[in-house]
């Protein structure tokens, strides 16, 4: 099967880090491509960044469909342009945020999203409601690091994850932690070992979900909400 992972920002370093982790867990028969949007923002950590990241990402997804891809993963925890991507793609499209929220609800009574910046807490709370995952959400907590720092400084980021996740466990009753940024790809195992609870790496998780759904021949519905755009 052919799976495309699109990083909606233009950070080559973050894209390479994701590619290394995902290549280590992909199935032998999965042909995996991990690409960044050359014209996108260097990081996605505001509504403006989200808006700027969508047009170049959609062009990549449209070309991938012409090339016969089986699934597309939007590797940003803001899920930028997810609905539009599902409109233009006949292949399965999964956003790492939407996928993680619903899987988290399967694995424990309550989950917490760990987002890099406090300025994005309100946006994550809105997303939780948009994806109908609010009942199982214990909290959204910020680490106080930028998106680029999550990838560039693993030691600092993990230290903050341990501190903030412990507070979410003790004060919010969280049983599942979601690492709410693609820059934290590959950190879940260390955090889970330290804290003894379930920790989800959204990008890795979504790759395995995509492989399973492609095996079953399942993709998003192309009638109604995700019907192809009507030509002008």
Phi and psi in degrees as GROMACS dihedral restraints (atoms count N, CA, C in turn):
[ dihedral_restraints ]
;  ai    aj    ak    al  type     phi  dphi    fc
    3     4     5     6     1  -112.1    20    10
    4     5     6     7     1   120.7    20    10
    6     7     8     9     1  -123.2    20    10
    7     8     9    10     1   130.3    20    10
    9    10    11    12     1  -106.0    20    10
   10    11    12    13     1   128.5    20    10
   12    13    14    15     1  -109.2    20    10
   13    14    15    16     1   119.7    20    10
   15    16    17    18     1  -106.7    20    10
   16    17    18    19     1   120.4    20    10
   18    19    20    21     1   -89.4    20    10
   19    20    21    22     1   112.4    20    10
   21    22    23    24     1   -70.9    20    10
   22    23    24    25     1    -4.6    20    10
   24    25    26    27     1  -102.6    20    10
   25    26    27    28     1   173.8    20    10
   27    28    29    30     1  -101.4    20    10
   28    29    30    31     1    14.6    20    10
   30    31    32    33     1   -74.3    20    10
   31    32    33    34     1   110.4    20    10
   33    34    35    36     1   -65.7    20    10
   34    35    36    37     1   -37.2    20    10
   36    37    38    39     1   -64.2    20    10
   37    38    39    40     1   -45.4    20    10
   39    40    41    42     1   -64.9    20    10
   40    41    42    43     1   -40.0    20    10
   42    43    44    45     1   -63.8    20    10
   43    44    45    46     1   -42.6    20    10
   45    46    47    48     1   -64.9    20    10
   46    47    48    49     1   -39.0    20    10
   48    49    50    51     1   -64.3    20    10
   49    50    51    52     1   -44.0    20    10
   51    52    53    54     1   -61.9    20    10
   52    53    54    55     1   -44.0    20    10
   54    55    56    57     1   -60.8    20    10
   55    56    57    58     1   -40.0    20    10
   57    58    59    60     1   -64.6    20    10
   58    59    60    61     1   -45.1    20    10
   60    61    62    63     1   -65.7    20    10
   61    62    63    64     1   -46.9    20    10
   63    64    65    66     1   -68.2    20    10
   64    65    66    67     1   -34.6    20    10
   66    67    68    69     1   -63.8    20    10
   67    68    69    70     1   -28.8    20    10
   69    70    71    72     1   -77.0    20    10
   70    71    72    73     1   -15.6    20    10
   72    73    74    75     1  -117.9    20    10
   73    74    75    76     1    -7.8    20    10
   75    76    77    78     1   -65.9    20    10
   76    77    78    79     1   154.8    20    10
   78    79    80    81     1   -70.0    20    10
   79    80    81    82     1   152.2    20    10
   81    82    83    84     1   -57.8    20    10
   82    83    84    85     1   -29.5    20    10
   84    85    86    87     1   -92.3    20    10
   85    86    87    88     1     7.5    20    10
   87    88    89    90     1   -93.4    20    10
   88    89    90    91     1   119.7    20    10
   90    91    92    93     1   -89.3    20    10
   91    92    93    94     1   107.2    20    10
   93    94    95    96     1  -106.6    20    10
   94    95    96    97     1   130.0    20    10
   96    97    98    99     1  -120.7    20    10
   97    98    99   100     1   131.1    20    10
   99   100   101   102     1  -122.3    20    10
  100   101   102   103     1   116.3    20    10
  102   103   104   105     1  -131.3    20    10
  103   104   105   106     1   154.7    20    10
  105   106   107   108     1  -106.3    20    10
  106   107   108   109     1   160.7    20    10
  108   109   110   111     1   -88.9    20    10
  109   110   111   112     1   109.3    20    10
  111   112   113   114     1   -58.8    20    10
  112   113   114   115     1   -30.9    20    10
  114   115   116   117     1   -98.8    20    10
  115   116   117   118     1     6.5    20    10
  117   118   119   120     1   -83.1    20    10
  118   119   120   121     1   171.9    20    10
  120   121   122   123     1   -65.5    20    10
  121   122   123   124     1   157.6    20    10
  123   124   125   126     1   -69.2    20    10
  124   125   126   127     1   -23.3    20    10
  126   127   128   129     1  -151.6    20    10
  127   128   129   130     1   159.2    20    10
  129   130   131   132     1  -115.3    20    10
  130   131   132   133     1    99.7    20    10
  132   133   134   135     1  -143.4    20    10
  133   134   135   136     1    27.2    20    10
  135   136   137   138     1  -160.1    20    10
  136   137   138   139     1   165.7    20    10
  138   139   140   141     1   -62.4    20    10
  139   140   141   142     1   -35.4    20    10
  141   142   143   144     1   -62.5    20    10
  142   143   144   145     1   -45.5    20    10
  144   145   146   147     1   -60.1    20    10
  145   146   147   148     1   -42.2    20    10
  147   148   149   150     1   -57.8    20    10
  148   149   150   151     1   -48.2    20    10
  150   151   152   153     1   -61.8    20    10
  151   152   153   154     1   -41.2    20    10
  153   154   155   156     1   -69.9    20    10
  154   155   156   157     1   -27.2    20    10
  156   157   158   159     1   -78.2    20    10
  157   158   159   160     1   -19.9    20    10
  159   160   161   162     1   -72.1    20    10
  160   161   162   163     1   -50.1    20    10
  162   163   164   165     1   -57.2    20    10
  163   164   165   166     1   -48.5    20    10
  165   166   167   168     1   -65.6    20    10
  166   167   168   169     1   -31.8    20    10
  168   169   170   171     1   -65.8    20    10
  169   170   171   172     1   -42.5    20    10
  171   172   173   174     1   -62.8    20    10
  172   173   174   175     1   -36.6    20    10
  174   175   176   177     1   -62.1    20    10
  175   176   177   178     1   -41.4    20    10
  177   178   179   180     1   -63.7    20    10
  178   179   180   181     1   -41.9    20    10
  180   181   182   183     1   -68.0    20    10
  181   182   183   184     1   -40.3    20    10
  183   184   185   186     1   -62.8    20    10
  184   185   186   187     1   -41.7    20    10
  186   187   188   189     1   -66.2    20    10
  187   188   189   190     1   -38.7    20    10
  189   190   191   192     1   -61.1    20    10
  190   191   192   193     1   -37.2    20    10
  192   193   194   195     1   -65.7    20    10
  193   194   195   196     1   -39.5    20    10
  195   196   197   198     1   -64.9    20    10
  196   197   198   199     1   -27.6    20    10
  198   199   200   201     1   -87.0    20    10
  199   200   201   202     1    -0.7    20    10
  201   202   203   204     1    85.3    20    10
  202   203   204   205     1    31.1    20    10
  204   205   206   207     1   -68.0    20    10
  205   206   207   208     1   150.3    20    10
  207   208   209   210     1   -93.3    20    10
  208   209   210   211     1   -28.3    20    10
  210   211   212   213     1  -155.9    20    10
  211   212   213   214     1   150.9    20    10
  213   214   215   216     1  -125.3    20    10
  214   215   216   217     1   135.0    20    10
  216   217   218   219     1  -117.3    20    10
  217   218   219   220     1   126.2    20    10
  219   220   221   222     1   -89.8    20    10
  220   221   222   223     1   107.9    20    10
  222   223   224   225     1   -94.4    20    10
  223   224   225   226     1    64.8    20    10
  225   226   227   228     1  -150.3    20    10
  226   227   228   229     1   134.6    20    10
  228   229   230   231     1   -75.1    20    10
  229   230   231   232     1    -0.9    20    10
  231   232   233   234     1   -87.8    20    10
  232   233   234   235     1    -8.4    20    10
  234   235   236   237     1    47.7    20    10
  235   236   237   238     1    51.6    20    10
  237   238   239   240     1   -62.5    20    10
  238   239   240   241     1   133.6    20    10
  240   241   242   243     1    64.1    20    10
  241   242   243   244     1    24.2    20    10
  243   244   245   246     1   -61.2    20    10
  244   245   246   247     1   -46.8    20    10
  246   247   248   249     1   -64.8    20    10
  247   248   249   250     1   -42.8    20    10
  249   250   251   252     1   -63.8    20    10
  250   251   252   253     1   -38.7    20    10
  252   253   254   255     1   -63.0    20    10
  253   254   255   256     1   -39.4    20    10
  255   256   257   258     1   -68.4    20    10
  256   257   258   259     1   -29.9    20    10
  258   259   260   261     1   -65.8    20    10
  259   260   261   262     1   -45.1    20    10
  261   262   263   264     1   -85.9    20    10
  262   263   264   265     1    -8.7    20    10
  264   265   266   267     1  -110.8    20    10
  265   266   267   268     1   129.3    20    10
  267   268   269   270     1   -85.6    20    10
  268   269   270   271     1   -21.0    20    10
  270   271   272   273     1   -78.7    20    10
  271   272   273   274     1   155.4    20    10
  273   274   275   276     1   -53.2    20    10
  274   275   276   277     1   133.5    20    10
  276   277   278   279     1  -123.2    20    10
  277   278   279   280     1   128.0    20    10
  279   280   281   282     1  -126.7    20    10
  280   281   282   283     1   136.1    20    10
  282   283   284   285     1   -96.9    20    10
  283   284   285   286     1   141.5    20    10
  285   286   287   288     1   -68.7    20    10
  286   287   288   289     1   -27.5    20    10
  288   289   290   291     1   -73.2    20    10
  289   290   291   292     1   -53.6    20    10
  291   292   293   294     1   -56.5    20    10
  292   293   294   295     1   -44.6    20    10
  294   295   296   297     1   -62.5    20    10
  295   296   297   298     1   -45.8    20    10
  297   298   299   300     1   -65.5    20    10
  298   299   300   301     1   -38.9    20    10
  300   301   302   303     1   -61.7    20    10
  301   302   303   304     1   -42.4    20    10
  303   304   305   306     1   -74.8    20    10
  304   305   306   307     1   -35.7    20    10
  306   307   308   309     1   -68.8    20    10
  307   308   309   310     1   -39.2    20    10
  309   310   311   312     1   -57.7    20    10
  310   311   312   313     1   -37.8    20    10
  312   313   314   315     1   -67.2    20    10
  313   314   315   316     1   -18.1    20    10
  315   316   317   318     1   -82.4    20    10
  316   317   318   319     1   -18.6    20    10
  318   319   320   321     1  -108.4    20    10
  319   320   321   322     1    -6.8    20    10
  321   322   323   324     1  -170.3    20    10
  322   323   324   325     1   169.0    20    10
  324   325   326   327     1   -66.3    20    10
  325   326   327   328     1   -42.1    20    10
  327   328   329   330     1  -141.0    20    10
  328   329   330   331     1   147.3    20    10
  330   331   332   333     1  -123.1    20    10
  331   332   333   334     1   157.5    20    10
  333   334   335   336     1  -123.9    20    10
  334   335   336   337     1   137.3    20    10
  336   337   338   339     1   -93.6    20    10
  337   338   339   340     1   128.6    20    10
  339   340   341   342     1  -101.6    20    10
  340   341   342   343     1   108.8    20    10
  342   343   344   345     1  -107.5    20    10
  343   344   345   346     1   150.0    20    10
  345   346   347   348     1   -59.5    20    10
  346   347   348   349     1   -51.7    20    10
  348   349   350   351     1  -116.5    20    10
  349   350   351   352     1   144.4    20    10
  351   352   353   354     1   -61.5    20    10
  352   353   354   355     1   -28.9    20    10
  354   355   356   357     1   -64.9    20    10
  355   356   357   358     1   -14.9    20    10
  357   358   359   360     1  -101.1    20    10
  358   359   360   361     1     0.6    20    10
  360   361   362   363     1   -60.6    20    10
  361   362   363   364     1   -47.8    20    10
  363   364   365   366     1   -60.5    20    10
  364   365   366   367     1   -40.0    20    10
  366   367   368   369     1   -63.4    20    10
  367   368   369   370     1   -41.8    20    10
  369   370   371   372     1   -66.2    20    10
  370   371   372   373     1   -37.7    20    10
  372   373   374   375     1   -63.5    20    10
  373   374   375   376     1   -38.5    20    10
  375   376   377   378     1   -64.5    20    10
  376   377   378   379     1   -40.8    20    10
  378   379   380   381     1   -64.2    20    10
  379   380   381   382     1   -39.4    20    10
  381   382   383   384     1   -57.8    20    10
  382   383   384   385     1   -43.7    20    10
  384   385   386   387     1   -68.8    20    10
  385   386   387   388     1   -40.1    20    10
  387   388   389   390     1   -61.3    20    10
  388   389   390   391     1   -36.6    20    10
  390   391   392   393     1   -93.0    20    10
  391   392   393   394     1    11.0    20    10
  393   394   395   396     1    57.6    20    10
  394   395   396   397     1    43.3    20    10
  396   397   398   399     1  -121.8    20    10
  397   398   399   400     1    19.3    20    10
  399   400   401   402     1   -72.6    20    10
  400   401   402   403     1   -29.8    20    10
  402   403   404   405     1   -61.9    20    10
  403   404   405   406     1   -33.2    20    10
  405   406   407   408     1   -95.9    20    10
  406   407   408   409     1     3.3    20    10
  408   409   410   411     1   -87.1    20    10
  409   410   411   412     1   117.8    20    10
  411   412   413   414     1   -79.9    20    10
  412   413   414   415     1   -41.1    20    10
  414   415   416   417     1  -174.1    20    10
  415   416   417   418     1   165.4    20    10
  417   418   419   420     1  -122.2    20    10
  418   419   420   421     1   124.0    20    10
  420   421   422   423     1  -126.2    20    10
  421   422   423   424     1   146.2    20    10
  423   424   425   426     1   -99.2    20    10
  424   425   426   427     1   145.4    20    10
  426   427   428   429     1   -88.2    20    10
  427   428   429   430     1   -23.1    20    10
  429   430   431   432     1    79.3    20    10
  430   431   432   433     1    31.2    20    10
  432   433   434   435     1  -131.3    20    10
  433   434   435   436     1   156.9    20    10
  435   436   437   438     1   -81.1    20    10
  436   437   438   439     1   166.3    20    10
  438   439   440   441     1   -59.1    20    10
  439   440   441   442     1   -44.4    20    10
  441   442   443   444     1   -66.8    20    10
  442   443   444   445     1   -33.5    20    10
  444   445   446   447     1   -66.9    20    10
  445   446   447   448     1   -30.8    20    10
  447   448   449   450     1   -60.3    20    10
  448   449   450   451     1   -32.4    20    10
  450   451   452   453     1   -91.4    20    10
  451   452   453   454     1   -36.2    20    10
  453   454   455   456     1   -79.9    20    10
  454   455   456   457     1   -25.8    20    10
  456   457   458   459     1  -131.1    20    10
  457   458   459   460     1    75.3    20    10
  459   460   461   462     1   -58.5    20    10
  460   461   462   463     1   -38.9    20    10
  462   463   464   465     1   -62.4    20    10
  463   464   465   466     1   -47.5    20    10
  465   466   467   468     1   -63.4    20    10
  466   467   468   469     1   -43.3    20    10
  468   469   470   471     1   -65.0    20    10
  469   470   471   472     1   -45.4    20    10
  471   472   473   474     1   -64.4    20    10
  472   473   474   475     1   -37.7    20    10
  474   475   476   477     1   -59.1    20    10
  475   476   477   478     1   -44.5    20    10
  477   478   479   480     1   -68.5    20    10
  478   479   480   481     1   -37.6    20    10
  480   481   482   483     1   -59.9    20    10
  481   482   483   484     1   -46.5    20    10
  483   484   485   486     1   -58.0    20    10
  484   485   486   487     1   -46.0    20    10
  486   487   488   489     1   -65.7    20    10
  487   488   489   490     1   -48.6    20    10
  489   490   491   492     1   -73.0    20    10
  490   491   492   493     1   -37.6    20    10
  492   493   494   495     1   -66.1    20    10
  493   494   495   496     1   -39.4    20    10
  495   496   497   498     1   -60.8    20    10
  496   497   498   499     1   -41.4    20    10
  498   499   500   501     1   -63.9    20    10
  499   500   501   502     1   -39.1    20    10
  501   502   503   504     1   -65.7    20    10
  502   503   504   505     1   -37.6    20    10
  504   505   506   507     1   -64.8    20    10
  505   506   507   508     1   -49.0    20    10
  507   508   509   510     1   -76.2    20    10
  508   509   510   511     1   -37.1    20    10
  510   511   512   513     1  -100.1    20    10
  511   512   513   514     1   -28.0    20    10
  513   514   515   516     1  -110.4    20    10
  514   515   516   517     1    -9.8    20    10
  516   517   518   519     1    74.5    20    10
  517   518   519   520     1    23.9    20    10
  519   520   521   522     1   -71.5    20    10
  520   521   522   523     1   137.8    20    10
  522   523   524   525     1  -114.1    20    10
  523   524   525   526     1   -15.3    20    10
  525   526   527   528     1  -131.2    20    10
  526   527   528   529     1   133.1    20    10
  528   529   530   531     1  -109.2    20    10
  529   530   531   532     1   134.7    20    10
  531   532   533   534     1  -110.0    20    10
  532   533   534   535     1   121.5    20    10
  534   535   536   537     1   -78.9    20    10
  535   536   537   538     1    97.1    20    10
  537   538   539   540     1   -83.3    20    10
  538   539   540   541     1    50.3    20    10
  540   541   542   543     1  -165.9    20    10
  541   542   543   544     1   135.6    20    10
  543   544   545   546     1   -63.8    20    10
  544   545   546   547     1   -20.3    20    10
  546   547   548   549     1   -67.1    20    10
  547   548   549   550     1   -13.7    20    10
  549   550   551   552     1   -96.4    20    10
  550   551   552   553     1    13.0    20    10
  552   553   554   555     1   -57.8    20    10
  553   554   555   556     1   129.2    20    10
  555   556   557   558     1    95.8    20    10
  556   557   558   559     1    -3.0    20    10
  558   559   560   561     1   -92.1    20    10
  559   560   561   562     1   -15.9    20    10
  561   562   563   564     1   -60.7    20    10
  562   563   564   565     1   -41.8    20    10
  564   565   566   567     1   -60.9    20    10
  565   566   567   568     1   -45.3    20    10
  567   568   569   570     1   -64.3    20    10
  568   569   570   571     1   -41.3    20    10
  570   571   572   573     1   -67.9    20    10
  571   572   573   574     1   -42.6    20    10
  573   574   575   576     1   -63.1    20    10
  574   575   576   577     1   -40.6    20    10
  576   577   578   579     1   -63.3    20    10
  577   578   579   580     1   -39.5    20    10
  579   580   581   582     1   -71.1    20    10
  580   581   582   583     1   -40.5    20    10
  582   583   584   585     1   -97.3    20    10
  583   584   585   586     1   -22.0    20    10
  585   586   587   588     1    74.3    20    10
  586   587   588   589     1    20.9    20    10
  588   589   590   591     1  -125.0    20    10
  589   590   591   592     1  -179.9    20    10
  591   592   593   594     1   -80.6    20    10
  592   593   594   595     1   129.2    20    10
  594   595   596   597     1  -127.1    20    10
  595   596   597   598     1   125.2    20    10
  597   598   599   600     1  -103.9    20    10
  598   599   600   601     1   128.7    20    10
  600   601   602   603     1   -95.4    20    10
  601   602   603   604     1   102.2    20    10
  603   604   605   606     1   -57.3    20    10
  604   605   606   607     1   -38.7    20    10
  606   607   608   609     1   -70.0    20    10
  607   608   609   610     1   -45.5    20    10
  609   610   611   612     1   -63.4    20    10
  610   611   612   613     1   -44.9    20    10
  612   613   614   615     1   -57.6    20    10
  613   614   615   616     1   -46.5    20    10
  615   616   617   618     1   -68.0    20    10
  616   617   618   619     1   -32.6    20    10
  618   619   620   621     1   -60.6    20    10
  619   620   621   622     1   -45.6    20    10
  621   622   623   624     1   -69.4    20    10
  622   623   624   625     1   -35.7    20    10
  624   625   626   627     1   -63.2    20    10
  625   626   627   628     1   -43.7    20    10
  627   628   629   630     1   -61.1    20    10
  628   629   630   631     1   -43.3    20    10
  630   631   632   633     1   -59.4    20    10
  631   632   633   634     1   -43.6    20    10
  633   634   635   636     1   -65.5    20    10
  634   635   636   637     1   -43.0    20    10
  636   637   638   639     1   -67.6    20    10
  637   638   639   640     1   -38.1    20    10
  639   640   641   642     1   -63.6    20    10
  640   641   642   643     1   -41.2    20    10
  642   643   644   645     1   -55.8    20    10
  643   644   645   646     1   -39.0    20    10
  645   646   647   648     1   -85.6    20    10
  646   647   648   649     1    -3.6    20    10
  648   649   650   651     1    73.2    20    10
  649   650   651   652     1    26.0    20    10
  651   652   653   654     1  -100.2    20    10
  652   653   654   655     1   134.3    20    10
  654   655   656   657     1  -144.5    20    10
  655   656   657   658     1   171.5    20    10
  657   658   659   660     1   -66.1    20    10
  658   659   660   661     1   150.2    20    10
  660   661   662   663     1   -67.6    20    10
  661   662   663   664     1   135.6    20    10
  663   664   665   666     1  -101.1    20    10
  664   665   666   667     1    14.3    20    10
  666   667   668   669     1  -111.8    20    10
  667   668   669   670     1   148.8    20    10
  669   670   671   672     1    76.3    20    10
  670   671   672   673     1  -120.9    20    10
  672   673   674   675     1   -55.2    20    10
  673   674   675   676     1   -42.7    20    10
  675   676   677   678     1  -107.3    20    10
  676   677   678   679     1    25.7    20    10
  678   679   680   681     1   -61.2    20    10
  679   680   681   682     1   148.9    20    10
  681   682   683   684     1   -56.8    20    10
  682   683   684   685     1   147.0    20    10
  684   685   686   687     1   -60.2    20    10
  685   686   687   688     1   142.6    20    10
  687   688   689   690     1   -80.9    20    10
  688   689   690   691     1   130.4    20    10
  690   691   692   693     1   -62.8    20    10
  691   692   693   694     1   141.5    20    10
